[in-house]
Amino acid sequence: MKIIDFHVHPAFDMKQKPIDAAQKLLEWMDNEGISISVVLPVAPYISNDYIAELVNSEPKRLIGFASVVPNPADKAIEELECAINDLNLKGLKLHPDMQGFCLRHPHVWKVLKVAGKLKIPVLIHAMLGDFSSLYFKGLYTPWINTIEDYALLPFIASETTIILAHMGGSFHFEDFLQIASMDNVFVDTSYSLITVTEKIGIENFAKYIRALGANKFLFGSDYVLEQTPKEYGAKRQIEIIENLPITKEEKISILYRNAKELLRL
């Protein structure tokens, strides 16, 4: 079965040359059984030029997204249009926590609307607390972005394909699956697939897939090059999907077909 991993990161320090990072990603993909990976930067920590050079070394298997800090909007839109039109990147990655912005900001809404005009999907970090935030005593900041802020986005940018990464996290996945019932919203399973299924069991998670529709889920691992522990790697997450009590066609949709259609491959 072909597998597209919709959520992969290079190392955040950019010390490796793009071609070397690409080679290491390809070796990892071969080991994990992944056919194609979507490689995600987070501006300003990883540049769009770096991602473009990385994916261009193996364009059949590596697909690059752009990232911009969405405030101020005019500068962000200029950078995004350049990344899509000149660098041939295929989507936009936003990370409110790392980039320090509020989803209610009008500048963010402008950038999302432009992404719709460019006909590219937008993958947004969406994890409002999970078990890791307890283990590592992460700062709880509900005043920055709330479930309601995420729920507004499909209305604000109704022509934009929005992908909510991590399904909202293990504490709020039900709320984010509700948001994904909107026509232009999807979720990626990255990382939270492990914590959610540990919490409720694979049988109960399969019920959510059937209720929302398998066509709304995209497989993603959230692998960070040479940093993600093996126990949270892609192979374990793929095995969870393969063991779900859903049909083979539904598994193919989650692991490959839905991403293929969104990326127009």
N, C-alpha and C positions, 0 to 999 in steps of 0.2 A: 504494500500500500504506500503510495506517495504521501509525504507529510510536509506541510508548510508550517514552519514555526514563525508566528507573527510577532514575536517579541524577543529580540536578541540584542544585546549591547556589546560593543567593543569595550576594552578597558578605558576607564574614564580619564586616565592621565595622558593619553595620546603619545606615550613614549615610544611605542612600537610604530614602525613605518606602516602605512596603510596596507601595503602588499604583504607584509609579514603578519599583520593582524588578520588579513583575509585568509591566508594559508592556515593559520591556527584555527580560525572559525570553520573552515572546510574540513579540517581533520576532526574537529569536534563533531560536526554534522555527520560525517561518515560513521563515527563511532556510535552516535545516538540514533542513526537511521533516519535522518532528516534530509529531505530532498532540496528544499529551498528555505532560506531564512530572510526575514525582514529585519534589517539592521537599523537600530534606532540610536540617534544621538540625543543629547539634551543640551541645548544652548544655555550658556556660553561655554560649557565644559568640553564639548566636542563640536568641532566645526562641520558645517555642511560640505565644505571642500574635502575634508578628511574622509567623510562617509562616501562621497562621490568617487574618490580615488580608490577607496577600499572595495566598493562593489563593482567598479569597472574592471577590476582584475579578474572577476569571474561573474559576468552579468547573467549567465543562465541560472545561477544558483543563489546569488546574493542580490537582494533588492534593498535599496536605500531610501529611507525617509529623511526629510529635513526637520530641523527644529529651529524655532525663533523664540526670543523673549517677546511676548505679545504686547508689551507696553514700552514705548509709544507705538501705536498702530501703524503709522505711516512708514516708519523704519522697518517694522516687522513685516509688513506687506511687501515692501520692496525686496527684502531679503528672501521672503518666501517665493515670490514670483521668479527671482533669479535662480533659486534652488530648483524649482520645478522646470522652468523653461530653458535654462542654460546648463544646469548640472544634471538634468534628467532624473531627479529624485521623484519618488512616486507617492509621497504622502507627507503628513505633518505629525510630529510628536510634540506634545505639550506635557509638562510636569509641574503643576501648580506648586507643589511643595518645594522642589529643588529650585524652581525659577522664581518663587516668591510672588505669585500674583493671585488675585481673587477672581473667580469665575464670573462674578457679577460686574466686573469692570467693562464699560462700553468698548474699550480698546480690544479686549479679548473677543467680544462679540463681533467686532469688525473683522478681525483676523479669521474667525471661524466662517463668516459669510464669504470672504474672499476664497477660502479653501473650497467652498461649495462651487463657486464660479470657476475655479480651476479644475473642478471635478476630481479632487483627491480626497481620500479618507483622512480623518484626523483621529489619532490614537491619544487618548488623554489618561494620564495616571489617575486612578480612582480607587484608592484604598484608604478608607476612613477607619483606621485602626484594625489590627488583627493580633494574633497571638505573639508575633515577633515584637510588636510595640510594647507588650508586657514584659517579654524576656529581656529586651534591651532598654527598658524604661524610656521609650521614645516620648517626646513631648506631644501631648494631646492638645491640638489647636483647632477646636470646632468653630472658632470665630473666623477662621480664614475661609474655609469652604465647607458647605453643608450638603446633605443629600438634596435639599431643595435647589441649591445652586446648580448641581448637576442635572436635576430634573428639568430646569428651565432651558437648557441648551438646545434640545431638539426643537423647541418652539422658536427660540431666537434665531437659530440657523437651520431652518426647516429643509433647505436644499443641500445640506452638508451631511455626509456620512460620518457618524460619530461612533468611535469604538471606545468603550469604557474598559480600561485595562484592569486586570485583577478581579473583575466582577464585584468591585466595591470592598473586597476584604471579607474575612470570615465572620465579622460581626454584623455586616450590613449587606451581604450578598442578596438577600431577598428584596431589599429596596432597589438595588441596582438592576436586578432582573426585571422588576416592574418598569423601570425607566426604559429598559431594552425592548419593551413591548411596543414602543414607538417605531414607526416604519423605518426611520433613518438611524436607528441606534442598534449597535451590536455590543457584545462583551467578548473580551479575550480571557482565557482561563488561567493565565500565567500566575504561577506561584500559589494563588489562593485555591486552586484545584486541590492541592494537597491538604491544606488546613480545613477547607470546607468539607471534603469527603471524610476526613478524620473526625470531624465534629458531628456530621449527620449520617454518615454511611453512604456507600455508593448507590444503594437501592433508592434512598430518598433523594439523592442528587439526580438520579435518572428521572425521577418524577418531575423535577423542575425542568429538565431538558425537554421532556415530552410536553409539559404545559406551555412553555414559552416557544418551543420549536427548535429543533437542532440546527436549523438554518441561521439562528441568531448567535451561535457560539463559534469562536475562532480559537484554535489551539495556539497557545504561546507558552514559552518556558520561563521567560524573564532571565535567561542565562546571561551572565556578565563574564566576558572572556577571562578565563583562568582565575576567576574569583568565586563563582557559585559552588557551594559544597555539593558533592555527588548526591547526597540524599535529597536535595531539592532540584536535581537536574531534570533535563528533558525526558530521559529514558523512563524515569519513575512516573512522570506525569502522563506520558504516552501509555504506559501500562495501565494506569487508572482508567483512561478513556477506553482502552481495549477491553477492560474487564467490566465496564458498565453494562447493565442489563437493558441495552437498547439495540436497535437493529444495526446490521452492518452498514446499510446506507446512511444511517444517522452518524455512525462513527466516521465514515468517509467524509460526510459533510463537515464535521467538526475539525477533522485532522487535515483536510485538503480542499474540498470543493468550495466551501464558503470563502476562504481566502483567495482561491483562484479567481472566483467571480468578482470579488471586490477589487482585486489588483488588475483585473482584465488581462489575465495571462492566456 
